[in-house]
């Protein structure tokens, strides 16, 4: 699975909306995820089974910690509005405030102030998750950004967003257990080995 740039199908002298182009792509290619980051379209095909298994496994410690149905919720594929005009991203998983429904900005994208944590599970587009989205989520001041790096078999935890980057970036390997910051609203500990194994193809 990989992300791709999309040429804009408009003449130079015609106005266009990246949001409209994104909607057209999703209509023509059901299951594809389209994001606008830094004024560019990122198009990602549907996830493979190992990606989905990793995400399902990741949901469990958040749910067991009580992050659902109260002051906070753990959700999948909910759009976050980003600084920069039409920009938005769709993280694989997020921990959000329980009143997120009251903070819809446009379309299906919500105010970043509601997001306590965003998490991405890498696929072929791992460079976007480890570079492009770092700056985007930091600019949006999302307190915690977690990346399950399936390519390099590591877990990244980024905190302290400031000036378009994260002040702290810790990398964890299989064999470690990582407790996420209390700012997400509950004590959540991730088993790096279990997460990486879940995201590995079974063949």
C-alpha positions as a Markdown table, in Angstrom:
| # | Residue | x | y | z |
|---|---|---|---|---|
| 1 | Unk | 0.0 | 0.0 | 0.0 |
| 2 | Unk | 1.5 | 3.3 | -0.9 |
| 3 | Unk | 0.5 | 7.0 | -1.1 |
| 4 | Unk | 0.6 | 8.9 | -4.4 |
| 5 | Unk | 0.4 | 12.5 | -5.5 |
| 6 | Unk | -2.4 | 13.4 | -7.8 |
| 7 | Unk | -2.3 | 15.9 | -10.6 |
| 8 | Unk | -5.0 | 18.5 | -10.4 |
| 9 | Unk | -7.4 | 18.2 | -13.4 |
| 10 | Unk | -7.9 | 21.9 | -13.9 |
| 11 | Unk | -6.4 | 24.5 | -16.3 |
| 12 | Unk | -4.1 | 26.9 | -14.7 |
| 13 | Unk | -6.6 | 29.8 | -15.0 |
| 14 | Unk | -9.5 | 27.9 | -13.5 |
| 15 | Unk | -10.2 | 27.9 | -9.7 |
| 16 | Unk | -10.1 | 24.6 | -8.0 |
| 17 | Unk | -10.7 | 23.1 | -4.6 |
| 18 | Unk | -8.5 | 20.3 | -3.3 |
| 19 | Unk | -11.4 | 19.2 | -1.1 |
| 20 | Unk | -13.5 | 18.7 | -4.2 |
| 21 | Unk | -10.8 | 16.8 | -6.0 |
| 22 | Unk | -10.3 | 14.6 | -2.8 |
| 23 | Unk | -14.1 | 13.9 | -2.8 |
| 24 | Unk | -14.0 | 12.9 | -6.5 |
| 25 | Unk | -11.1 | 10.5 | -6.0 |
| 26 | Unk | -12.9 | 8.8 | -3.1 |
| 27 | Unk | -16.1 | 8.5 | -5.1 |
| 28 | Unk | -14.2 | 6.9 | -8.0 |
| 29 | Unk | -12.1 | 4.7 | -5.9 |
| 30 | Unk | -14.1 | 3.4 | -2.9 |
| 31 | Unk | -11.9 | 2.4 | 0.0 |
| 32 | Unk | -9.1 | 4.8 | -0.8 |
| 33 | Unk | -8.0 | 7.3 | 1.8 |
| 34 | Unk | -7.4 | 10.8 | 0.6 |
| 35 | Unk | -5.7 | 13.5 | 2.8 |
| 36 | Unk | -4.6 | 17.0 | 2.1 |
| 37 | Unk | -1.4 | 17.9 | 3.9 |
| 38 | Unk | 0.7 | 21.0 | 3.1 |
| 39 | Unk | -1.5 | 21.7 | 0.1 |
| 40 | Unk | -0.8 | 18.3 | -1.4 |
| 41 | Unk | -3.1 | 15.3 | -1.9 |
| 42 | Unk | -2.0 | 12.0 | -0.4 |
| 43 | Unk | -3.9 | 9.1 | -1.7 |
| 44 | Unk | -3.6 | 5.7 | 0.0 |
| 45 | Unk | -5.2 | 2.4 | -1.1 |
| 46 | Unk | -7.2 | 0.3 | 1.4 |
| 47 | Unk | -5.1 | -1.3 | 4.1 |
| 48 | Unk | -3.9 | -4.9 | 3.9 |
| 49 | Unk | -4.9 | -7.6 | 6.5 |
| 50 | Unk | -1.7 | -7.3 | 8.7 |
| 51 | Unk | -2.3 | -3.5 | 8.9 |
| 52 | Unk | -5.9 | -4.1 | 10.0 |
| 53 | Unk | -4.8 | -6.7 | 12.6 |
| 54 | Unk | -2.3 | -4.4 | 14.1 |
| 55 | Unk | -4.9 | -1.7 | 14.4 |
| 56 | Unk | -7.4 | -4.1 | 16.0 |
| 57 | Unk | -4.8 | -5.2 | 18.5 |
| 58 | Unk | -3.9 | -1.6 | 19.3 |
| 59 | Unk | -7.5 | -0.8 | 20.1 |
| 60 | Unk | -7.6 | -3.3 | 23.0 |
| 61 | Unk | -5.3 | -1.5 | 25.6 |
| 62 | Unk | -7.1 | 1.8 | 25.0 |
| 63 | Unk | -10.5 | 0.2 | 25.5 |
| 64 | Unk | -9.4 | -1.7 | 28.5 |
| 65 | Unk | -8.1 | 1.6 | 30.0 |
| 66 | Unk | -11.7 | 3.0 | 29.8 |
| 67 | Unk | -11.1 | 5.3 | 26.9 |
| 68 | Unk | -14.5 | 4.9 | 25.4 |
| 69 | Unk | -18.0 | 6.3 | 26.0 |
| 70 | Unk | -17.1 | 8.9 | 28.6 |
| 71 | Unk | -14.8 | 11.9 | 28.7 |
| 72 | Unk | -12.7 | 10.4 | 26.0 |
| 73 | Unk | -13.2 | 8.0 | 23.1 |
| 74 | Unk | -10.8 | 5.9 | 21.0 |
| 75 | Unk | -11.8 | 6.1 | 17.3 |
| 76 | Unk | -10.6 | 5.0 | 13.9 |
| 77 | Unk | -10.3 | 7.0 | 10.7 |
| 78 | Unk | -11.7 | 10.3 | 12.0 |
| 79 | Unk | -10.5 | 13.3 | 10.1 |
| 80 | Unk | -8.5 | 16.0 | 11.9 |
| 81 | Unk | -8.5 | 19.6 | 10.5 |
| 82 | Unk | -5.0 | 20.9 | 10.0 |
| 83 | Unk | -3.6 | 24.4 | 9.8 |
| 84 | Unk | -3.2 | 25.5 | 6.2 |
| 85 | Unk | -6.6 | 26.2 | 4.5 |
| 86 | Unk | -8.1 | 23.0 | 3.2 |
| 87 | Unk | -5.7 | 20.6 | 5.0 |
| 88 | Unk | -6.8 | 17.6 | 6.9 |
| 89 | Unk | -5.5 | 14.2 | 7.8 |
| 90 | Unk | -7.2 | 10.9 | 8.6 |
| 91 | Unk | -5.1 | 9.1 | 11.3 |
| 92 | Unk | -5.6 | 5.3 | 11.6 |
| 93 | Unk | -6.5 | 5.7 | 15.3 |
| 94 | Unk | -7.1 | 8.6 | 17.7 |
| 95 | Unk | -7.9 | 9.3 | 21.3 |
| 96 | Unk | -10.4 | 12.2 | 21.3 |
| 97 | Unk | -12.4 | 14.2 | 23.8 |
| 98 | Unk | -15.9 | 12.8 | 24.5 |
| 99 | Unk | -17.5 | 16.0 | 23.1 |
| 100 | Unk | -15.9 | 15.8 | 19.7 |
| 101 | Unk | -19.3 | 15.9 | 18.0 |
| 102 | Unk | -19.6 | 19.5 | 19.0 |
| 103 | Unk | -16.4 | 20.4 | 17.3 |
| 104 | Unk | -17.0 | 19.6 | 13.6 |
| 105 | Unk | -15.2 | 22.2 | 11.4 |
| 106 | Unk | -15.9 | 21.2 | 7.8 |
| 107 | Unk | -17.0 | 18.1 | 6.0 |
| 108 | Unk | -16.1 | 15.3 | 8.4 |
| 109 | Unk | -13.0 | 17.0 | 9.9 |
| 110 | Unk | -12.9 | 18.0 | 13.5 |
| 111 | Unk | -11.0 | 20.7 | 15.5 |
| 112 | Unk | -7.5 | 19.4 | 16.5 |
| 113 | Unk | -8.1 | 20.7 | 20.0 |
| 114 | Unk | -10.3 | 17.6 | 20.5 |
| 115 | Unk | -7.4 | 15.2 | 19.7 |
| 116 | Unk | -5.3 | 13.9 | 22.6 |
| 117 | Unk | -3.4 | 11.3 | 20.6 |
| 118 | Unk | -3.1 | 10.3 | 16.9 |
| 119 | Unk | -1.6 | 7.0 | 15.8 |
| 120 | Unk | -0.5 | 5.7 | 12.4 |
| 121 | Unk | 0.3 | 2.2 | 11.3 |
| 122 | Unk | 2.7 | 2.4 | 8.4 |
| 123 | Unk | 2.3 | 0.7 | 5.1 |
| 124 | Unk | 4.1 | 1.6 | 1.8 |
| 125 | Unk | 3.7 | 5.2 | 2.7 |
| 126 | Unk | 5.9 | 5.0 | 5.8 |
| 127 | Unk | 7.9 | 8.1 | 4.9 |
| 128 | Unk | 4.7 | 10.2 | 5.0 |
| 129 | Unk | 3.9 | 8.9 | 8.5 |
| 130 | Unk | 7.5 | 9.5 | 9.8 |
| 131 | Unk | 8.1 | 12.8 | 8.1 |
| 132 | Unk | 5.2 | 14.7 | 6.4 |
| 133 | Unk | 2.7 | 13.9 | 9.2 |
| 134 | Unk | 5.1 | 14.7 | 12.0 |
| 135 | Unk | 5.1 | 18.4 | 11.0 |
| 136 | Unk | 1.4 | 18.4 | 10.3 |
| 137 | Unk | 0.3 | 17.0 | 13.6 |
| 138 | Unk | 2.8 | 19.1 | 15.5 |
| 139 | Unk | 1.5 | 22.3 | 13.9 |
| 140 | Unk | -2.0 | 21.2 | 14.9 |
| 141 | Unk | -0.6 | 20.8 | 18.4 |
| 142 | Unk | -1.7 | 17.2 | 18.9 |
| 143 | Unk | 0.0 | 16.3 | 22.2 |
| 144 | Unk | 1.0 | 12.7 | 21.4 |
| 145 | Unk | 1.8 | 11.1 | 18.0 |
| 146 | Unk | 2.5 | 7.4 | 17.9 |
| 147 | Unk | 3.8 | 5.6 | 14.8 |
| 148 | Unk | 3.8 | 1.8 | 14.4 |
| 149 | Unk | 6.7 | 1.5 | 12.0 |
| 150 | Unk | 6.2 | -1.9 | 10.4 |
| 151 | Unk | 9.0 | -1.5 | 7.9 |
| 152 | Unk | 11.7 | -1.1 | 10.5 |
| 153 | Unk | 9.8 | -2.9 | 13.3 |
| 154 | Unk | 9.8 | -0.1 | 15.8 |
| 155 | Unk | 7.3 | 2.1 | 17.7 |
| 156 | Unk | 7.8 | 5.8 | 17.7 |
| 157 | Unk | 6.3 | 8.0 | 20.4 |
| 158 | Unk | 6.4 | 11.8 | 19.8 |
| 159 | Unk | 5.4 | 14.4 | 22.4 |
| 160 | Unk | 5.8 | 18.1 | 23.2 |
| 161 | Unk | 4.6 | 19.7 | 19.9 |
| 162 | Unk | 6.1 | 23.2 | 19.3 |
| 163 | Unk | 7.0 | 25.2 | 16.2 |
| 164 | Unk | 6.0 | 22.6 | 13.7 |
| 165 | Unk | 7.9 | 19.6 | 15.2 |
| 166 | Unk | 7.9 | 17.5 | 18.4 |
| 167 | Unk | 10.4 | 18.2 | 21.1 |
| 168 | Unk | 10.6 | 14.6 | 22.2 |
| 169 | Unk | 10.8 | 11.6 | 19.9 |
| 170 | Unk | 11.4 | 8.2 | 21.5 |
| 171 | Unk | 11.9 | 5.0 | 19.4 |
| 172 | Unk | 11.1 | 1.6 | 21.0 |
| 173 | Unk | 12.0 | -1.9 | 19.9 |
| 174 | Unk | 10.3 | -5.3 | 20.4 |
| 175 | Unk | 10.8 | -6.4 | 24.0 |
| 176 | Unk | 9.9 | -3.0 | 25.4 |
| 177 | Unk | 6.6 | -2.1 | 27.0 |
| 178 | Unk | 5.7 | 1.6 | 26.5 |
| 179 | Unk | 3.4 | 3.6 | 28.8 |
| 180 | Unk | 1.9 | 6.5 | 27.0 |
| 181 | Unk | 1.7 | 10.0 | 28.6 |
| 182 | Unk | -1.1 | 10.6 | 31.2 |
| 183 | Unk | -2.4 | 13.4 | 29.0 |
| 184 | Unk | -4.4 | 11.0 | 26.9 |
| 185 | Unk | -6.7 | 10.5 | 30.0 |
| 186 | Unk | -5.8 | 7.0 | 31.2 |
| 187 | Unk | -2.8 | 4.7 | 31.8 |
| 188 | Unk | -2.2 | 2.8 | 28.5 |
| 189 | Unk | 0.8 | 0.5 | 28.1 |
| 190 | Unk | 1.7 | -0.9 | 24.7 |
| 191 | Unk | 3.7 | -4.1 | 24.1 |
| 192 | Unk | 5.9 | -3.3 | 21.1 |
| 193 | Unk | 6.6 | -7.0 | 20.2 |
| 194 | Unk | 2.9 | -7.8 | 20.2 |
| 195 | Unk | 2.0 | -4.8 | 18.0 |
| 196 | Unk | 4.8 | -5.5 | 15.5 |
| 197 | Unk | 4.0 | -9.2 | 15.3 |
| 198 | Unk | 0.3 | -8.4 | 14.7 |
| 199 | Unk | 1.3 | -6.2 | 11.7 |
| 200 | Unk | 3.5 | -8.9 | 10.2 |
| 201 | Unk | 2.2 | -10.8 | 7.1 |
| 202 | Unk | 1.3 | -14.4 | 8.0 |
| 203 | Unk | 3.3 | -16.1 | 5.2 |
